């Protein structure tokens, strides 16, 4: 069970002790800690930058010659092979002498340098999701839009990538079998509640969790769905909501990274939304394809 310390801190109203002291209390009161993963060092050099110029490489058809704004004054030249690189986009830059995050834990991490590529100097690289260890996509570099950043964040050149997306984080990996009798602790919310209790603090669930959701009754022009529960002794509640005209797209980057920090894997906007709720609350949530349901029925 991977617990994001940044998420826990956002849910409790107390200042937590240093990580070593917190882990000691978790070991004593909650469950055995198997590992402590510091994400911050992996991303300490990664910066959000803006591509100002993007031209074809004079000596290579499949490469681009980019000038990026790193927030430090003069533009920096980077050679990029991604087919989605373009002027005006926001990207993640790994400067010379930084380690590619996906290789950080390798025996020999890949250290970047300033070097010539087909006769043009390239200072570091613009990174893909795979190179940043936040996903499997390696078809292009990470393309950051205003919808990709957390609420209230304004994109600025040179800001630390980890700080913007919460990757300056500590992941506490707790042994799963310790929670077999406490299914609520399989979510970040339950662990945060328990940690608050360990330190004698009253826990207040976030408003989005407390508020009762209201759903409109099915109307004649909506999709029909029959929901049945024939195992109420083992499944106290089983419900479903029909959504239509929903696009399946990549999730915003902030959501993808939240899922990665909690030990999940980003898939698409629909699956990621359900997995996010499950990882936060420990409440199983699943999305079904309406067109594949037999007789517009679903049940347990």
Secondary structure as the mmCIF struct_conf table of DSSP 4:
data_model
#
loop_
_struct_conf.conf_type_id
_struct_conf.id
_struct_conf.beg_label_comp_id
_struct_conf.beg_label_asym_id
_struct_conf.beg_label_seq_id
_struct_conf.end_label_comp_id
_struct_conf.end_label_asym_id
_struct_conf.end_label_seq_id
STRN STRN1 UNK A 2 UNK A 4
HELX_RH_AL_P HELX_RH_AL_P1 UNK A 5 UNK A 11
BEND BEND1 UNK A 13 UNK A 14
HELX_LH_PP_P HELX_LH_PP_P1 UNK A 15 UNK A 18
HELX_RH_AL_P HELX_RH_AL_P2 UNK A 19 UNK A 29
TURN_TY1_P TURN_TY1_P1 UNK A 30 UNK A 30
STRN STRN2 UNK A 33 UNK A 38
HELX_RH_3T_P HELX_RH_3T_P1 UNK A 40 UNK A 43
TURN_TY1_P TURN_TY1_P2 UNK A 44 UNK A 45
STRN STRN3 UNK A 46 UNK A 56
TURN_TY1_P TURN_TY1_P3 UNK A 58 UNK A 59
TURN_TY1_P TURN_TY1_P4 UNK A 61 UNK A 62
STRN STRN4 UNK A 64 UNK A 69
BEND BEND2 UNK A 71 UNK A 74
STRN STRN5 UNK A 76 UNK A 80
TURN_TY1_P TURN_TY1_P5 UNK A 83 UNK A 84
TURN_TY1_P TURN_TY1_P6 UNK A 87 UNK A 88
STRN STRN6 UNK A 90 UNK A 94
TURN_TY1_P TURN_TY1_P7 UNK A 96 UNK A 97
HELX_LH_PP_P HELX_LH_PP_P2 UNK A 98 UNK A 98
STRN STRN7 UNK A 99 UNK A 99
HELX_LH_PP_P HELX_LH_PP_P3 UNK A 100 UNK A 100
HELX_RH_3T_P HELX_RH_3T_P2 UNK A 101 UNK A 103
TURN_TY1_P TURN_TY1_P8 UNK A 104 UNK A 105
BEND BEND3 UNK A 106 UNK A 106
TURN_TY1_P TURN_TY1_P9 UNK A 107 UNK A 108
STRN STRN8 UNK A 111 UNK A 111
STRN STRN9 UNK A 114 UNK A 117
TURN_TY1_P TURN_TY1_P10 UNK A 118 UNK A 119
STRN STRN10 UNK A 120 UNK A 123
BEND BEND4 UNK A 124 UNK A 124
STRN STRN11 UNK A 125 UNK A 126
HELX_LH_PP_P HELX_LH_PP_P4 UNK A 127 UNK A 128
TURN_TY1_P TURN_TY1_P11 UNK A 129 UNK A 133
BEND BEND5 UNK A 134 UNK A 134
BEND BEND6 UNK A 136 UNK A 136
BEND BEND7 UNK A 139 UNK A 140
STRN STRN12 UNK A 144 UNK A 144
HELX_RH_3T_P HELX_RH_3T_P3 UNK A 146 UNK A 148
BEND BEND8 UNK A 149 UNK A 149
HELX_LH_PP_P HELX_LH_PP_P5 UNK A 150 UNK A 150
TURN_TY1_P TURN_TY1_P12 UNK A 151 UNK A 152
TURN_TY1_P TURN_TY1_P13 UNK A 157 UNK A 158
STRN STRN13 UNK A 160 UNK A 160
HELX_RH_AL_P HELX_RH_AL_P3 UNK A 161 UNK A 165
TURN_TY1_P TURN_TY1_P14 UNK A 166 UNK A 166
BEND BEND9 UNK A 168 UNK A 168
STRN STRN14 UNK A 170 UNK A 174
HELX_RH_3T_P HELX_RH_3T_P4 UNK A 176 UNK A 179
TURN_TY1_P TURN_TY1_P15 UNK A 180 UNK A 181
HELX_RH_3T_P HELX_RH_3T_P5 UNK A 183 UNK A 186
BEND BEND10 UNK A 187 UNK A 187
HELX_RH_AL_P HELX_RH_AL_P4 UNK A 188 UNK A 198
TURN_TY1_P TURN_TY1_P16 UNK A 199 UNK A 200
HELX_RH_AL_P HELX_RH_AL_P5 UNK A 207 UNK A 210
BEND BEND11 UNK A 211 UNK A 211
HELX_LH_PP_P HELX_LH_PP_P6 UNK A 212 UNK A 213
HELX_LH_PP_P HELX_LH_PP_P7 UNK A 216 UNK A 218
TURN_TY1_P TURN_TY1_P17 UNK A 220 UNK A 221
BEND BEND12 UNK A 222 UNK A 222
HELX_LH_PP_P HELX_LH_PP_P8 UNK A 223 UNK A 224
STRN STRN15 UNK A 226 UNK A 228
BEND BEND13 UNK A 230 UNK A 230
TURN_TY1_P TURN_TY1_P18 UNK A 232 UNK A 234
BEND BEND14 UNK A 236 UNK A 236
BEND BEND15 UNK A 245 UNK A 245
HELX_LH_PP_P HELX_LH_PP_P9 UNK A 250 UNK A 252
HELX_RH_AL_P HELX_RH_AL_P6 UNK A 253 UNK A 261
TURN_TY1_P TURN_TY1_P19 UNK A 262 UNK A 263
HELX_RH_AL_P HELX_RH_AL_P7 UNK A 269 UNK A 281
HELX_RH_3T_P HELX_RH_3T_P6 UNK A 290 UNK A 292
BEND BEND16 UNK A 293 UNK A 293
HELX_RH_3T_P HELX_RH_3T_P7 UNK A 294 UNK A 296
STRN STRN16 UNK A 297 UNK A 299
#
